[in-house]
């Protein structure tokens, strides 16, 4: 198993890169290449749009690479996602692509193009408490398809997204077909009122209304609202599901933390 790491959004911390290489070396069951682009800097981004796009397209087209692992989230992959799926090679179609958070823009585009997208931990997570376990979980799934790495409640075709990212890509060329999908959602750093507003937009979509059900992962680091909003995250999501005729299922074990589980698309 040969894995290439690229950064379609923000720069990878060099300490995370060093720890990742050491962890992979100890495993001995896969090979890892961290693309130099991961450490470029252009304002907010890990290099310019053209540099990030070129690095991504390079590893996608490399027949020696079995999986492409997105280094971290942040913001920026939407700026290159449409171009990333143009004129896809057979090598690009044979790979697995893993990440979460801002990587959802790429996952949406890749799924729409027939590529194998997977929600799962990313190298930058090594800097979180418990990050080694998260990265081990991701590698266990990439290398051997370990069922222990998967979100335990999966039952049929599924997709996982950051709530804000999914809301942002609705109505764009990246929007995937959600019919019959078990849709898992999570978010981080959003006020309750913003969650409510985003759920209003999300559940107004006829595409989203075709999902089999929505399951809610962890909504973390919610800023204090003054005055208090009056409803918690699960109440907000379940209410908008009810208003829109969408089934609301059990909680999901995904989120911006080291407990984040793997969710293969479809």
N, C-alpha and C positions, 0 to 999 in steps of 0.2 A: 504494500500500500504506500503510494507516494502522495504526499499532501503538500500543496502550495498555499502559503498564507499571503494574502494581499489586503490592502486597506482601501476600500472604496469610499470611505468617509473620512475619519480622523486618524491621526498618527498613532501608531502603536508605541507604547512605552518600551524603551529599550530593556528595562528590567524584566518586563513581562516576556519579551522576546528571549532573553537569556534563560529565564526559568522554563520557558516552553521547550527550548532546545535541550536543556538538561533532562526534563521529564521524558521527552521522547527518546532520548539516548538511553535512559534507564529502562524503558519498556522493551526496546529492541525488536518491536513487531511492525514498525513502520518507519518511513523516511520522511523528513520534513525539510522544506525550503521556505525561508522567510524572504519574500521579494524585497530588494532594497527600497522599493517605492514606499514600503510601510513606514519608513523613517523620514520621508520627505516632509517639508512643511511649506504651505502656501496659505498664509492667514489661518483660517479655521481648519483647513483641509490637509490631508496627507498628500500634498502635491496638487498641482493644477488639475482641472477637469481632464485635460488631455493626458496628463501623466497617470492619473488614476485609471482612466479608461484604457490606456495602452497596457498597463501592467495587468489589469484584469483580463483583457482580450488575449494577452500573451499566454497566461497560464491556462486560460480556457482552451486555447488552440494546441497546447503542448500535449502530444499523445503519451508522454511519459508520466503525466500527472493524473492520478485517479480521483482526487478530491480537491476542491478549492475551499479554503477556510477563510472567512472574512475576519480580519484582525480585531475589529471592534466596531461599535456603533457610533453614535454622535449625530452627525448630520452630513449629508452630501451624496449618498448613493443614488438618490433620485435624479441628480444632475447628469448621470451617465448611464442610467438603466436602459433607456430605449436604445441607445447606440450599442450597448453591450450585447444585445440579442440580434443584431443584424448579421445576415450571411453566416449563420452558425456552421461550424465544421463538424464532421463526425466525431472528432475528439471532444469537442465541447459538449456534444449531446450525450457522451458516455460517462460524464463525470457526476459527482455529487457535490452540492454547494451548501455549505453550512454557515449559519449565523443567526442573529436575532436583532431586535431593536430596529435601527435604521436600515439594516439589511432587508427588512420587509419589502422595501421598494424593489430590490433586486429579486427577492423571492417571488413577488407578484409577477414581474416581467418574465422571469425564468419559467415559472409554472405555466404561464400563458404560452410560452414558446416550446413547451413540452420537455423542459429540463427538470432534473431531480433536485428540488429545493428541500432543505431540512432546517427547521428551527432548532437551535441548540447553542450551548455555551461557546464563547469565543476566547481567543488567547488573552485579551486584555483582562478577562475575568480572573486571571492568576493573581491580580493585585487585590482582589476582594478577599475577605475572610472566608476560608474554606474553598479558595479558588482552585487548589490542586484537585480536589474531589470533582469540581465542575469540569475541569479540563480532562480528567481521567474518564469521566462519564461520556464526554463528547468523543474522545478517541476510542473508547470501548465500542461505541456505536459505529463510528466510521470504519474501524478496522474489522470488527467481527459481527456487527449488527446485534450487539448485546441487548436482549429484551429488558434487562434491568435498567438500562439507560432511558427507556421510553417513559413518557407521561402515562401513568398507570391506567387512567380512565379512558384511553382511546378505544373507540369502537366504530370502525369504519373510516371512510375518507375524512381527513381532517386538515386544517390549516391553522397556524398560530400567527398572530400579529400583535405588535404594539398598537393599542387603540388609536392613538393620535396619528400614527403612520398610516394605518388602514383608512382612516377618515380622510386623510390628505390625498390618497391615491384614487379614491372613488371618483368616477367621472373622467379619469385620465386614460391615456393609452395603455397604462400599466395595469388597469383594473382586471383581476382574474374572475373567472366564472365561479361563483360560490354555491351554485345549485347543489343541494344535498350534502353540503359540507358541514362537519362539526367544527365550528369556529371558536377557537380559543383566543382570549384577549387578555392583555395585561397593560400596565402603564406605570410611569414613575414621575414624580415631581409635579403632578397636576392638581390644582385646586378641585374641590368637589364640584363647584359650579362649571368648571371647564370639562370635567367628566360628563356632567349632565348635558352640556351643550354638544359635546362630541357624540354622545349616544343619540341625541336628537337627530343629528345629521346622518349618523351611521344607519340607524333603524328606519330612516325615511327612504333609504335606497331599496328599490325593488330587487336588486341583485342580492343584497344582504337578507331581505325577507324570504329568500329561497333557501337559506341554510337549514340544515336539519335541526340544529340547536346552537345556542351560544353558551359557552362555559367561561367563567371568569377566573383568571389567574390572580396573582397578587398585584394590588395597586399600592406601591410603596412611596415613602417620602412625600406624603400629601401635605402641602403647606396649610397652615392654619388659616381659616376663613373668618373674617369679622364683618358681620355677625356669623355665627355658626350656620352652615348651609341647612342643616336639619335632616340630612339623610346620609347614610354611609355608602361606600362604593357599591356593595352588593345590592343595596336597596335601589340605587340609581339605575344600575344596569338591568336588574330584574323588572323594574317599573317600565323602562322603555321597551323592553322585550314584550311585556304584557300589552302595552299600548299598540304595538306593531304586529301582534300575532305571531311572535317568534318564540319558540320553546326555549326556556332557560333551564340549563342543566346543572350538574354539580360543579363545585369549584375545581379548578385546574391547577396542577402543580408546575406552573411556569411563572417567570417574573425576572426582574432585574436583580438577581441575587445568585449566590452560588448553589442554591437548591434547584435552579432552573433545569427542567427536564427536556428531553429530545422529542420533537414532533415532526415526523416526516410528512411532507405535503402529499396528500392523496394516498 
